[in-house]
Amino acid sequence: MERRKVYVDVDVSILKNGKVYPRRFRYEDGTVFQVERLIDTCKAQSTRVGGEGIRYTVMILGHVRYLFDERGKWFVEAKVV
């Protein structure tokens, strides 16, 4: 399935130890998705749409998804319809 890079607005919590926790993001159509759980954080590249940075593996609507922080610009790998 083809994917495209979609930049999103993200609400985050930053703890005093510096850890960043994404809480929700707003998709390009205005839909807000709540992050139910943060599963993992690591440096990684998006092999589907290009780009690299910090990859947050999160649970959204019961599904595992990736949310990327590319030097302050956040994106998701969206399906092309």
C-alpha positions in Angstrom: 0.0 0.0 0.0 1.3 3.4 -1.0 1.9 6.0 1.8 2.6 9.7 1.9 4.1 12.0 4.5 1.6 14.2 6.3 2.8 16.8 8.7 0.6 17.2 11.8 0.2 19.4 14.9 1.1 17.6 18.0 0.4 18.2 21.7 3.2 16.9 23.9 4.1 16.6 27.6 7.7 17.2 28.5 8.8 15.8 31.8 11.4 17.4 34.0 13.9 14.7 32.9 13.5 15.9 29.3 11.4 12.9 28.0 8.8 13.9 25.4 5.4 12.2 25.4 3.0 12.9 22.5 -0.5 13.1 23.8 -2.6 13.9 20.7 -2.2 15.1 17.1 -4.4 16.9 14.6 -4.6 15.4 11.2 -4.7 17.5 8.0 -8.5 17.2 7.8 -8.9 18.5 11.4 -9.5 15.2 13.1 -7.8 14.9 16.5 -6.3 11.5 17.5 -5.6 10.7 21.1 -2.4 8.8 21.8 -3.7 5.9 24.1 -0.2 4.6 24.9 3.4 5.3 24.1 5.0 2.0 23.3 8.6 2.9 22.2 10.8 5.7 21.3 14.0 5.5 19.1 16.0 7.2 16.4 14.8 5.8 13.0 14.1 6.5 9.4 10.7 6.3 7.7 11.4 3.7 5.0 7.9 4.3 3.6 7.8 8.1 3.0 11.4 9.3 3.7 12.6 11.4 6.5 14.3 10.6 9.8 14.3 11.6 13.4 12.7 10.3 16.6 10.1 7.7 15.9 7.4 7.3 18.5 5.6 4.0 18.4 2.1 4.7 19.7 -1.3 3.1 20.2 -4.1 5.0 18.5 -7.7 3.7 18.3 -6.3 0.3 19.3 -3.7 0.2 16.5 0.0 0.5 16.6 1.2 3.6 14.6 4.4 5.6 14.1 4.6 9.3 14.8 7.9 11.0 13.8 9.6 14.1 15.2 11.8 15.3 12.4 13.8 18.1 14.1 10.6 19.8 15.5 8.3 19.0 12.5 6.0 16.0 13.2 4.6 13.7 10.6 2.7 10.4 10.1 2.8 7.9 7.3 -0.7 8.2 5.8 -2.3 5.8 3.4 -2.8 7.1 -0.1 -6.5 6.7 -1.1 
